[in-house]
Amino acid sequence: MPAARVEYIAPWWVVWLHSVPHLGLRLQPVDSTFRPRDESYQESLLFLGLVAAVGLGLNLVLLAAYLVCVCCCRQDDAVQTKRPRSCCVTWTAVVAALICCAAVGVGFYGNSEANDGVYQLLYALDNANHTFSGIDVLVSGTTQKMKVDLEQHLARLGEIFATRGDYLQTLKFLQQTAGSIIAQIAGVPVWTEVTEELTELANQTSSVEYYRWLSYLLLFVLDLVLCLLACLGLAKRSRCLLASMLCCGVLALLFSWTSLAADAAAAVGTSDFCAAPDTFILNITEGQVRPEVTQYYLYCSQSASSPFQQALTVFQRSLTAMQIQVAGLLQFAVPRFPTAEKDLLGIQLLLNSSESGLHQLTALLDCRGLHKDYLDALAGICYDGLEGLLYLGLFSLLAALAFSIMICLGPGAWKHCATRDRDYDDIDDDDPFNPQARRIATHNPPRGQLRSFCSYSSGLGSQGSLHPAQTISNAPVSEYMNQAALFGGNPRYENVPLIGRGSPPPTYSPSMRATYLSVADEHLRHYGNEFPG
C-alpha cells in the first residue's frame, strides 16, 4: 500500500494558545489536556471568560472616571477653546470611526474564516459517515447472503442430491466455507454507534455555527450603524443622534467584551484539542473500537498493516473456493439433476455479488479515505476555524477601543453641538440676516406689518415729516418703505446698503422673496393713490 499520510503539524497559534495558563475558579492550576466533560477543565475555560468580564468592568470604571473628570474640570473661557476643542473632537471621532471600520473589516474576515473551517469540518464528518455507513451496509449484506440466502439454496440442493453422497459432501463444504466467511466478517467493527454520534455532532455543530455566524453579522451591522450615527451627529450637531449613539455605544461595548470572552474560551479549548487530537480520539473511542483499528486510521503509516487484512484475505480465498465447487456442480451434477440448476445458478450469482462487495469493502476499509477526512477535519478546525476565532477576538478588542473613544468624546461632542445655538444668541434679534429673524418675518402677516409702518410714520408729530412720503412713487423710496414694512417698521434699516438694488438680499429663501414682492406691490397700490406724485 503506497504512503498516503500527510503529516498534521499544529500551527504556531495552536502552540501559543495551548501554552496559556489554565486556572480554576480557585486559581489552582489545571491540566491543559482537552477534556471537555471534565468539570475542572470546564472551570478553566470559564475562568478565561471571567477575565474578559473583569476587563469590561475596568473599562467601564475608567470611562466613568474620565467622564466625571471632564464634567468637573470645565474651563471657564469657552470662546477661546471652542475651535481647538471642535477640531480635536472632529479628528478624534474620525480616528474612532476608522478604528471601528477596521474592526468590522477584520471581523468579517474572521467570521468568514471560522465559518469556512466549520463547514470543512462538517463536510469531513459527512464523508466519514458515508464511509462508515457503507461498511456497515456491505458487512450486513454479505452476512445476510451467507446466512439466509445461501442456506436456502443449500437446503433445496440437499433434498435434490439426497442420493449422492459426494454432492452432499460438496454442499457441506460450501456451508462450512460460508460460516468461515461470516466469522471473518464479524471481525469488522460495527460503526452504527459511531455514525449516530457523528451525525448528532454534525447537526449540533451546524446549528450552533449558524446562530454564531448570524450573531456576529448583526453585531457588525450594529457597529457600522453606530459609527454612522456618530458621524451624522457631529456633522449635523444633533444632540439626539449623539445621545442615541452614546446609549447604544455602551451596549455595543458590552457586546464586544462578551464576544471576546466567548472567543477566548473557544480558541483556547480548540487549541487544546488541536495540540493532541490523536490522544483525545483514542480516549473517547476506547471501549467502542479496538485501539489498533483507531490507530490504523489516525496514523495510516506505510509500515502499518491493516487490522482487516487477514480477514479480507480469508474472505477472498473462501469465495474463490466456493466458486470452484459451484462451477464443478454445474458441470457434473446438472446433467443428472436438471432441477438443481436454478439453485446452483443462484449460488453462483450470490458468490459473484459477494466478491464485488468484497472489493468495495476492501476499498472502504483502507485507511487512506478516512484518514484524509480526518486531516480535512483537523485543517478546518485548527487552521481556518481557530484562525477565524483569533481575528474575531481582534475585532472585539478594536471595537471596544473604538466605542470607548466615542464614549469619551461624548461631553466634547455635546458642547460642540451647542455652539450653533450660542452663535445665534450672539446675533441681534433685529438683524435681517439672522435666520431666526427671517423666520419671524415670514410668518407675520403683511397687513400688520404695513399698519406698523404707518403708525410709526404718523407718530412723527409734524406735517413736515410726511413730505418725504410724497415721493413714494420713486423706486428707491418705495423700496425703503417696503423694506421697513418687511422688517417690522424699524427705522434702523433705512441705510441698509442692499436697498435700491431692485432685488432682495441674496440669502432670502423663496418664501421670503415672494413675501417681499407681494408687500411691495400692495404698498405701491395703496400709497400711489393716497400720495399722487
C-alpha positions in Angstrom: 0.0 0.0 0.0 1.6 3.3 -1.0 2.1 6.0 1.5 -0.8 8.4 1.7 -0.4 10.2 5.1 0.1 13.9 5.1 1.6 14.8 8.5 -0.5 17.1 10.6 1.6 19.9 12.0 -0.1 22.2 14.6 0.2 25.8 13.6 2.0 28.3 15.8 -1.2 29.8 17.1 -2.2 26.4 18.5 1.1 26.1 20.4 0.7 29.7 21.7 -2.9 29.4 22.8 -2.2 25.9 24.3 0.5 27.5 26.5 -2.0 29.9 28.1 -2.1 29.1 31.8 -5.2 27.1 32.8 -6.6 28.1 36.1 -9.6 27.0 38.0 -12.0 29.3 39.8 -9.9 29.0 43.0 -6.8 29.9 40.9 -5.4 26.4 41.1 -3.5 25.1 38.1 -5.5 22.7 35.7 -4.1 20.3 33.2 -4.4 21.7 29.7 -5.3 18.3 28.1 -8.5 18.6 26.2 -11.2 17.1 28.4 -14.5 18.8 27.6 -16.5 16.6 30.0 -14.2 17.2 33.0 -15.5 19.8 35.5 -12.1 21.3 36.4 -11.3 21.7 32.7 -14.6 23.5 32.1 -13.8 25.8 35.0 -10.5 26.7 33.4 -12.3 27.8 30.3 -14.9 29.7 32.3 -12.1 31.5 34.1 -11.0 33.0 30.8 -14.5 34.4 30.3 -14.3 35.9 33.8 -11.0 37.5 32.9 -12.8 39.2 30.0 -15.6 40.2 32.4 -13.0 41.9 34.6 -11.7 43.7 31.6 -15.2 45.0 30.9 -15.5 46.2 34.5 -12.2 48.0 34.3 -13.1 49.6 31.0 -16.4 50.9 32.4 -14.7 52.2 35.6 -12.1 54.1 33.5 -14.7 55.5 31.3 -16.8 56.7 34.2 -13.8 58.2 35.9 -12.8 60.1 32.7 -16.4 61.4 32.2 -16.6 62.6 35.8 -13.2 64.4 35.4 -14.3 66.0 32.2 -17.6 67.2 33.6 -16.0 68.5 36.8 -13.0 70.2 35.2 -14.6 72.6 32.7 -12.7 75.6 31.5 -14.2 79.0 32.1 -13.3 80.6 28.8 -15.3 78.5 26.3 -14.8 81.0 23.5 -11.1 80.7 23.3 -11.1 76.9 23.4 -14.1 76.5 21.0 -12.1 76.0 17.8 -9.4 73.8 19.3 -11.9 71.6 21.1 -14.1 71.3 18.0 -11.1 70.3 15.8 -9.9 67.8 18.4 -13.4 66.3 18.7 -13.7 66.0 15.0 -10.4 64.4 14.3 -10.7 62.0 17.3 -14.1 61.0 16.0 -12.6 60.3 12.6 -9.9 58.1 14.2 -12.6 56.3 16.2 -14.7 55.7 13.1 -11.7 54.4 11.2 -10.8 52.0 14.0 -14.4 50.8 14.1 -14.5 50.3 10.3 -11.1 48.4 10.5 -12.6 46.3 13.3 -15.6 45.4 11.3 -13.4 44.5 8.3 -11.3 42.2 10.5 -14.4 40.8 12.0 -15.9 40.0 8.6 -12.8 38.2 7.5 -12.6 36.3 10.8 -16.3 35.3 10.7 -15.8 34.0 7.1 -12.7 32.0 8.0 -14.4 30.5 11.1 -17.5 29.6 9.0 -15.3 28.0 6.3 -13.5 26.0 8.9 -16.7 24.7 10.5 -18.2 23.7 7.1 -15.0 22.0 6.2 -15.3 20.0 9.4 -19.0 19.2 8.6 -18.0 18.1 5.1 -15.3 15.8 6.5 -17.8 14.4 9.1 -20.3 13.7 6.3 -17.8 11.9 4.2 -16.7 9.8 7.2 -20.3 9.0 7.9 -20.8 7.8 4.3 -17.8 5.6 4.7 -18.9 4.1 8.0 -22.4 3.6 6.7 -21.1 1.9 3.5 -19.0 -0.5 5.6 -22.0 -1.4 7.7 -24.2 -2.0 4.7 -21.7 -4.2 3.0 -21.0 -6.3 6.1 -24.7 -6.7 6.9 -25.4 -7.5 3.3 -22.7 -10.2 3.0 -23.8 -11.7 6.3 -27.4 -11.8 5.1 -26.4 -13.5 1.9 -24.3 -16.2 3.6 -26.7 -16.9 6.5 -30.1 -16.7 4.8 -29.9 -16.8 1.0 -27.1 -19.4 0.8 -28.7 -21.6 3.4 -32.0 -21.7 1.5 -30.2 -22.8 -1.7 -28.2 -25.4 0.1 -31.3 -26.8 1.8 -33.0 -27.3 -1.5 -29.9 -28.8 -3.1 -29.6 -31.2 -0.2 -33.0 -32.5 -1.0 -32.2 -32.9 -4.6 -28.8 -34.5 -4.0 -30.0 -36.8 -1.2 -28.9 -39.9 -3.1 -25.5 -38.6 -3.9 -23.0 -38.6 -1.0 -20.2 -36.9 -2.9 -22.5 -34.0 -3.9 -23.8 -33.7 -0.3 -20.1 -33.5 0.8 -19.7 -30.6 -1.5 -22.7 -28.9 -0.1 -21.4 -29.4 3.4 -18.1 -27.8 2.3 -20.0 -24.8 0.9 -21.8 -24.4 4.2 -18.6 -24.6 6.2 -16.9 -22.1 4.0 -19.9 -19.7 4.3 -19.6 -20.0 8.1 -15.9 -19.1 7.9 -16.7 -16.0 5.8 -19.3 -14.9 8.4 -16.8 -15.4 11.2 -14.2 -13.3 9.4 -16.7 -10.5 8.6 -17.7 -10.4 12.2 -14.2 -9.1 13.0 -15.0 -5.9 11.1 -16.3 -3.2 13.6 -19.9 -2.2 13.5 -19.9 1.6 13.1 -23.6 2.2 13.8 -23.0 3.8 17.2 -20.1 5.9 15.8 -22.2 7.1 12.9 -25.0 8.1 15.2 -22.7 10.1 17.4 -21.0 11.8 14.4 -24.4 12.7 12.9 -25.5 14.2 16.2 -22.3 16.1 16.4 -22.6 17.4 12.9 -26.2 18.6 13.5 -25.3 20.4 16.7 -22.3 22.0 15.2 -24.2 23.2 12.1 -26.9 24.7 14.3 -24.5 26.4 16.7 -22.4 27.7 13.8 -25.5 29.2 12.0 -26.5 31.2 15.1 -22.9 32.2 15.8 -22.4 33.5 12.2 -25.7 35.4 12.3 -25.0 36.9 15.7 -21.6 38.3 14.6 -23.2 39.6 11.4 -25.8 41.5 13.3 -23.0 42.8 15.6 -21.1 44.1 12.6 -24.2 45.9 11.3 -24.8 47.4 14.8 -21.2 48.7 14.9 -21.5 50.3 11.5 -24.8 51.9 12.3 -23.4 53.4 15.5 -20.4 54.8 13.5 -22.8 56.3 11.1 -24.9 57.8 13.9 -21.7 59.3 15.4 -20.7 60.9 12.1 -24.2 62.3 11.4 -24.5 63.6 14.9 -21.2 65.5 14.6 -21.9 66.7 11.1 -25.5 67.9 11.9 -24.6 68.8 15.5 -27.6 66.8 16.6 -27.8 66.0 20.3 -30.5 63.4 19.7 -28.3 61.4 17.4 -25.3 61.7 19.8 -27.4 60.6 22.7 -28.7 57.6 20.8 -25.1 56.8 19.7 -23.8 57.0 23.3 -26.5 54.8 24.8 -26.1 52.2 22.0 -22.3 52.6 22.3 -22.4 51.3 25.8 -24.4 48.3 24.7 -22.0 47.7 21.8 -19.1 47.9 24.3 -20.8 45.2 26.4 -21.4 43.0 23.3 -17.7 43.4 22.3 -16.4 42.2 25.6 -18.9 39.4 25.7 -17.8 38.2 22.3 -14.2 38.5 23.4 -14.9 36.2 26.3 -16.6 33.6 24.1 -13.8 33.8 21.5 -11.1 33.4 24.1 -12.7 30.4 25.7 -13.5 28.8 22.4 -10.0 29.5 21.0 -8.1 28.1 24.0 -10.3 25.0 24.1 -9.9 24.4 20.4 -6.1 24.8 20.7 -6.1 22.2 23.5 -7.7 19.8 21.1 -5.5 20.7 18.2 -2.4 20.2 20.3 -3.0 16.5 20.6 -6.1 15.4 18.6 -5.0 11.8 18.3 -4.8 11.3 22.0 -8.3 12.7 22.5 -9.8 10.5 19.8 -8.1 7.4 21.2 -9.6 8.1 24.6 -13.2 8.7 23.5 -13.2 5.6 21.2 -11.9 3.3 23.9 -14.4 0.6 24.6 -16.2 1.2 21.3 -13.5 0.4 18.7 -10.3 -1.6 19.1 -7.3 0.6 19.7 -5.3 -0.9 16.8 -8.2 0.0 14.5 -8.3 3.6 15.7 -4.6 4.0 15.4 -4.7 2.5 11.9 -7.0 5.2 10.7 -5.4 8.0 12.7 -1.8 7.4 11.6 -2.2 5.5 8.3 1.5 4.8 8.1 3.1 2.9 5.3 4.7 0.3 7.6 1.5 -0.4 9.5 -0.6 -3.3 8.1 -4.4 -3.2 8.1 -6.1 -5.0 11.0 -8.6 -6.3 8.5 -6.0 -7.7 6.0 -6.2 -11.3 7.3 -10.0 -11.3 7.4 -10.2 -9.9 3.9 -7.7 -12.4 2.6 -9.6 -15.4 4.1 -12.8 -13.9 2.7 -11.3 -13.8 -0.8 -9.9 -17.3 -0.6 -13.1 -18.7 0.7 -15.2 -17.1 -2.1 -12.8 -18.5 -4.7 -13.0 -22.0 -3.3 -16.8 -21.8 -3.2 -16.9 -20.6 -6.8 -14.8 -23.5 -7.9 -17.1 -26.0 -6.1 -20.2 -24.5 -7.5 -18.7 -24.5 -11.0 -18.0 -28.2 -10.6 -21.5 -29.0 -9.6 -22.9 -27.1 -12.5 -20.7 -29.1 -14.8 -21.2 -32.6 -13.4 -24.4 -32.5 -11.4 -26.8 -30.6 -13.6 -26.9 -33.1 -16.4 -28.1 -35.7 -13.9 -30.2 -33.4 -11.8 -31.6 -30.7 -14.0 -33.8 -29.3 -11.2 -30.6 -28.3 -9.3 -29.5 -25.8 -12.0 -31.6 -23.0 -10.7 -30.3 -23.2 -7.2 -26.7 -23.6 -8.4 -27.0 -20.6 -10.6 -28.5 -18.6 -7.7 -25.5 -19.6 -5.5 -23.1 -18.6 -8.3 -24.8 -15.2 -8.7 -24.7 -14.8 -4.9 -20.9 -15.5 -4.8 -20.2 -13.1 -7.6 -22.1 -10.3 -5.9 -20.3 -11.1 -2.6 -17.0 -10.8 -4.5 -18.0 -7.4 -5.8 -19.0 -6.4 -2.3 -15.6 -7.6 -1.0 -13.8 -5.3 -3.4 -15.9 -2.4 -2.2 -15.4 -3.3 1.4 -11.6 -3.5 0.9 -11.6 0.0 -0.6 -13.8 1.4 2.2 -11.7 -0.2 5.0 -8.5 1.2 3.6 -7.1 3.9 5.8 -6.5 6.5 3.1 -10.1 7.6 2.7 -10.9 8.0 6.4 -7.5 9.5 7.2 -8.0 12.1 4.5 -11.3 13.0 6.1 -9.6 13.2 9.5 -7.0 15.6 8.1 -9.6 17.7 6.4 -11.5 18.0 9.7 -8.3 19.0 11.6 -7.5 21.6 8.9 -11.0 23.0 9.2 -10.8 23.3 13.0 -7.2 24.0 13.7 -6.3 26.2 10.8 -9.3 28.1 9.3 -11.6 27.8 12.3 -9.1 28.8 15.0 -7.6 31.5 12.8 -11.1 32.9 12.4 -11.6 33.0 16.2 -8.3 34.9 16.6 -9.5 37.5 14.1 -12.8 37.7 15.8 -11.0 38.3 19.1 -9.0 41.1 17.5 -12.3 42.6 16.2 -13.7 42.6 19.7 -10.7 44.4 21.1 -10.7 47.0 18.3 -14.5 47.5 18.6 -14.1 48.0 22.4 -11.4 50.6 21.8 -13.4 52.4 19.2 -16.5 52.7 21.3 -14.5 53.6 24.3 -13.1 56.6 22.4 -16.6 57.5 21.1 -18.0 57.5 24.7 -15.0 59.6 25.9 -15.9 62.1 23.1 -19.4 62.4 24.4 -19.0 65.6 26.6 -16.9 67.3 24.0 -19.3 66.4 21.2 -22.2 67.6 23.3 -20.6 71.0 23.8 -19.7 71.1 20.1 -23.3 70.6 19.2 -24.3 73.6 21.4 -22.1 76.1 19.7 -24.7 76.8 16.9 -27.3 78.0 19.4 -24.7 80.1 21.3 -23.7 81.7 18.0 -27.3 82.6 17.2 -27.7 84.1 20.7 -24.8 86.5 20.0 -26.7 88.0 16.9 -29.1 90.8 17.4 -32.7 89.7 17.0 -33.4 92.6 14.6 -30.7 91.5 12.3 -32.4 90.7 8.9 -29.7 88.1 8.1 -30.4 86.2 11.3 -32.3 83.0 10.3 -34.5 83.3 13.4 -35.5 86.9 12.5 -36.2 85.8 8.9 -38.5 83.0 10.1 -40.4 85.5 12.3 -40.7 88.0 9.4 -42.0 85.2 7.1 -44.8 84.2 9.4 -46.0 87.8 10.2 -49.0 89.0 8.1 -48.2 91.8 5.6 -51.1 94.0 6.6 -50.0 94.0 10.2 -46.5 95.0 9.1 -47.9 97.8 6.9 -50.0 99.2 9.8 -46.9 99.1 12.0 -45.1 101.2 9.5 -48.0 103.7 9.1 -48.4 104.1 12.8 -44.7 104.8 13.1 -44.9 107.3 10.3 -48.0 109.1 11.7 -46.3 109.2 15.1 -43.6 111.5 13.9 -45.6 114.5 15.1 -45.5 117.1 12.3 -46.8 117.5 8.8 -43.4 118.2 7.5 -42.5 114.7 8.4 -44.9 113.5 5.8 -43.4 115.4 2.9 -40.8 112.8 2.1 -43.6 110.3 1.8 -44.9 112.2 -1.2 -42.0 110.8 -3.2 -43.3 107.3 -2.7 -43.7 106.8 -6.4 -39.9 106.9 -6.8 -38.5 103.5 -6.7 -35.8 103.8 -4.0 -38.2 105.4 -1.5 -40.9 102.8 -2.2 -38.3 100.1 -1.7 -37.3 101.7 1.5 -40.9 101.6 2.7 -41.3 98.0 1.6 -38.1 97.1 3.5 -39.4 98.9 6.5 -42.7 97.1 6.3 -40.9 93.8 5.8 -38.7 94.2 8.8 -41.4 95.4 11.3 -41.2 99.1 10.7 -37.9 99.6 12.5 -36.1 102.8 11.2 -32.7 101.3 11.8 -32.7 99.8 8.3 -33.1 103.0 6.3 -29.4 102.9 5.5 -29.2 99.2 4.6 -26.9 99.1 1.6 -28.9 96.4 -0.3 -31.9 98.8 -0.6 -32.1 100.3 -4.1 -30.6 97.3 -5.9 -34.0 96.2 -7.2 -33.7 92.7 -5.6 -33.9 91.2 -2.0 -30.8 90.1 -0.2 -29.3 87.0 -1.9 -29.7 85.0 1.3 -33.5 85.2 1.2 -35.4 82.0 0.8 -38.0 81.6 -2.0 -40.8 82.2 0.5 -39.1 85.5 1.7 -38.7 86.6 -1.9 -42.4 86.1 -2.6 -43.3 88.0 0.6 -41.0 90.8 -0.4 -42.6 91.2 -3.8 -46.2 90.9 -2.6 -45.6 93.6 0.1 -44.0 95.9 -2.5 -46.9 95.6 -4.9 -49.6 96.2 -2.3 -47.7 99.2 -0.8 -47.4 100.8 -4.2 -51.1 100.4 -5.0 -52.1 101.8 -1.6 -49.8 104.8 -1.4 -49.8 105.6 -5.1 -53.5 106.6 -4.7 -53.0 108.4 -1.4 -49.9 110.4 -2.3 -50.0 111.1 -6.0 -46.7 112.2 -7.5 
